[in-house]
Amino acid sequence: MKPLSSRAASIRPSPTLSLNAQLTARRAAGEEVLNLSVGEPDFPMPGLAREYALKAIADGHNRYTDVAGIPELRERVRRKLAEDNGLEYAPGDIVVANGAKHALYNAFLALCEDGDEVVIPAPYWVTYPEQVRLTGAEPVIVPTASKLTARQLEAAVTPRTKVVVLNSPGNPTGATYTRPELDALADVVLRHDLYVVEDLIYEYFHYDDGAVPSIAALGPELKDRTVVVNGVSKSCAMTGWRIGYAAAPPEIAQLIRRLQGQATSNVSVVAQYAAIGAMDDVPWEAIKSYRDRRDVAHERLTAIDGIRCERPTGAFYLFPDVSTVLGGRTADEFCARLLAETGVGLVPGTGFGAPSHIRLSYAVDLPVLETALDRLAAFASG
Ligand SMILES: Cc1ncc(COP(=O)(O)O)c(C=O)c1O
């Protein structure tokens, strides 16, 4: 038989999704699992989201909608971007997609092609390099302490550089770009005529004062070259509903819309109504409680001999450097043995471009978190 697509075959499976499947299977087999690998909040979805979804079903909303989403949802997103981010978009510049992941893929497809380079700061969310590769472009991984500096971006730029990816607060590091850091990056972006894909999916999980700054909000010349991606998956604990969106300059938004029109059409209409309810009923108290978990998790983790970790300002992960406790093992072996011997599930840093790190999520109950960290401490020192 003729070979299958080499481009598709070059894509690595998501390590976080496969680990989760493995942990779920262990749990189903009756084994104890303390799962700190989760990439989703553990609080319930907003009541209004349920209500709007049920009403959408009762009202008989069962047909195709506009490819880019129902007008009510795009208007709600428009208002959110204006209020939270100081970004003024027309509803036509917003495209609702099947999760932020799909919105990102649309953005890369609209911006990149064979021969282009896309700068991705490492540690990175596992999906960025694979999505970029699917477009034919080449991911250019730039190692950073946790955030890309203007100097690092400048050094990575070549005549082929098309896009830079910014994720703030970031998965896996939880680092948030400050306004001065974005100002410096914006200068490089403008000088080299780059586009920015800005992923703000963890925006509401931010533990310092003030809102998370967006590079698109620094001025019209930045907004004109940035695709802002966000959604309700994390902020409203609705990962299963698959609602994300991209906001972009009109020409890019039109292209994204065209791509989506031939690939998937609109997102589930019931989920779109649910998303409006979610955005009107954001679970702020639950989100705020994650700050305490961060503090507990960070304190206990950094008390373990040999484990170093910056205190993250956002998201719900810790991403410590564990090189001194690996003792010759890879992070993959370390995590596999930790799971086998203690039942604690963590993600090795390998898939995030940081092979001497591990990622743990504190989006779990405090007692589970504490027990898991006790076991990690005993394992690391054993
Ligand atoms: C940085 C980042 N962006 C995007 C996503 C995808 O979000 P969604 O579930 O809305 O597709 C995730 C999910 O883990 C993420 O960590």
PDBQT file of the ligand as one rigid body, heavy atoms in Angstrom, charges set to zero:
ROOT
HETATM    1  C1  LIG A 401      -1.660  26.843  27.069  1.00  0.00    +0.000 C 
HETATM    2  C2  LIG A 401      -2.896  26.167  26.616  1.00  0.00    +0.000 A 
HETATM    3  N1  LIG A 401      -3.539  26.673  25.554  1.00  0.00    +0.000 NA
HETATM    4  C3  LIG A 401      -4.658  26.085  25.101  1.00  0.00    +0.000 A 
HETATM    5  C4  LIG A 401      -5.184  24.959  25.705  1.00  0.00    +0.000 A 
HETATM    6  C5  LIG A 401      -6.399  24.309  25.112  1.00  0.00    +0.000 C 
HETATM    7  O1  LIG A 401      -7.580  24.763  25.648  1.00  0.00    +0.000 OA
HETATM    8  P1  LIG A 401      -8.948  24.144  25.150  1.00  0.00    +0.000 P 
HETATM    9  O2  LIG A 401      -9.292  23.027  26.084  1.00  0.00    +0.000 OA
HETATM   10  O3  LIG A 401      -9.921  25.277  25.205  1.00  0.00    +0.000 OA
HETATM   11  O4  LIG A 401      -8.758  23.646  23.760  1.00  0.00    +0.000 OA
HETATM   12  C6  LIG A 401      -4.552  24.403  26.818  1.00  0.00    +0.000 A 
HETATM   13  C7  LIG A 401      -5.068  23.189  27.453  1.00  0.00    +0.000 C 
HETATM   14  O5  LIG A 401      -4.425  22.521  28.213  1.00  0.00    +0.000 OA
HETATM   15  C8  LIG A 401      -3.369  25.037  27.286  1.00  0.00    +0.000 A 
HETATM   16  O6  LIG A 401      -2.721  24.558  28.347  1.00  0.00    +0.000 OA
ENDROOT
TORSDOF 0
